[in-house]
Amino acid sequence: MSKASRYIVYGSELQQKVATGIEKIYQVAKAAYGPGAGNALLELPYGDPLVSRDGVTNVEKVFLEDAVENMAARTIVQASRKNNRKVGDGTTAVVILAYHLYQEAQKLIAAGHNRMEVAKLLEQTAVEVIKQLDEMKKPADEDLVKHVSIVSSGDEAIGQMIADVISEVGIDGGVTVEDFAGLGIYNELVDGFYFRKGFTSVNLINDPSNLESRHTNVDILITEKRMNTTGDIAPILEKVIAAGGKGKELILVGDVSEEVLGVLLLNRMHGTISVTPIDLPIFGAMRSLAFEDLALLTGGGVLVAGANASDFDIAMLGGAEKVTVNEFSTTIIGGDGHAEDVKARVEELRQQLSEADSSITVEALKERLARLTGKVAIIRVGGATEIEQKEVKLRVEDAVCAVQAAIKDGIVPGGGVALERIDINDFREAFSQPFCQLAENAGYNVERAIWTLRETPTWHGYNLRKSPGNYIPEDLLEAGVIDPASVVKEVVQNATSVVSKLITVAVGVTYTDREQKHD
């Protein structure tokens, strides 16, 4: 098959197409930005359309006819997606801020500044803005966490429920969001093993579109021995396949090499067995004990570090009712281990804890107890229609991430006020635009709102969930209009990063026939 021919664009034509692509993705983002905004009506490649207020979902569905415009727009989408993956919120703000940073950067370039110097200036500005946000932030108590959840989910009842759930399981506890065939939202706490490390390879998950892997009634292989070569893993897979077990899926817990990942990918492609590798984020002496604890919970054994592939026996496989793996975490629910065995191990550890005489030992024992007695919250989301269910589920997932981020890194004024308060010379107006867009969508006179805002203390601003009133800013901390600091910092980092790259683009290369681009 012949290679598809390329189309090269440069100079003013390139700059115009890049600017147009960014403008179009911005128009999609701003229409559904904030509590006063509307929804986006999205046509899907198949099935019914989707009505959505979820920022990253809206921009993800944008593919432009012009190839260069599309590349520019998709580059902004990539930055928005990164915000969503890291902190679960702020996706629309990335697009809004990036658009206005690009506009100001182009003005500087038109005035004679070198593109590379402007890009460097953007990077330096980001460092200064993040520093000021750190100085501005406050720790989040239980009541403030509830407000973060309400703001992010857009619903008081949902926000309160999410805050209560995270209070139950703790900041390091697991929270998963699932569909159910009914109406409303409810949650339940179940025994589970949760840790903050996700999939080893994106090529080996079963739901790439959502960057996660979900497994039901699945076998689990736990190996302290590092899988280095084909000879380490192939004999084990042969035994698993021959035994049949629970199905054609397997969770592999342990460290694997690139060579072994290749073997697993080939098996998946051939339909032989689908293996999702994960690893524990635990090192040193505690690692062996963590493997043992997981084996106890899942009813399996551990292939120890010095073992050979021939030492593996099918009886060493554990199992679980559900395993969910995403980019950042893994949740194992309903392990096949015996409850009495787990209870005995817990009592043994509690006895050791009462006799421990060093802080290091105490902390290690507490960690093991937390894993063995851990709880995982499952939030189940229903809906009258599939469209409603998807929209609510997206908001719930965002709110969970926002609450966890707020607890970890504190809070800043919400409603775009934190970035409006930044004291810098370069790109000052661009950092005001998230607030301006939120205010405009909520029906405020933007010029009047921003003029009155700048005459008040840092933590004062507008509750944009209310209709425009007397334009007297209120205490946002008391009003509960707050954002997780890490979300806002991530917005700044991703928006400045993507713009610093786009303004230095001097040539674009695309395909004359878009259908042949993968040839």
Secondary structure, DSSP 8 states (H G I E B T S, - for coil): -----EEEEEHHHHHHHHHHHHHHHHHHHHHT-STT---EEE--SSSS-EEE--HHHHHHT---SSHHHHHHHHHHHHHHHHHHHHHS--HHHHHHHHHHHHHHHHHHHHTT--HHHHHHHHHHHHHHHHHHHHHH-B---HHHHHHHHHHHHT-HHHHHHHHHHHHHH-TTSEEEEEE-SSSSEEEEEEEEEEES--BS-GGG-SBGGGTEEEEEEEEEEEESS-B-SHHHHHHHHHHHHHH-TT-SEEEEES-B-HHHHHHHHHHHHTTS-EEEEE--S--THHHHHHHHHHHHHHT--EE-TT--GGG--GGG-EEEEEEEEESS-EEEEEESS-HHHHHHHHHHHHHHHHH--SHHHHHHHHHHHHHHT-EEEEEEE--SSHHHHHHHHHHHHHHHHHHHHHHHH-EEETTTHHHHT---STTHHHHHHHHHHHHHHTT--HHHHHHHHTTS-TTEE--TTS---S---EEHHHHT-EEEHHHHHHHHHHHHHHHHHHTT--EEEEESSGGGTT-
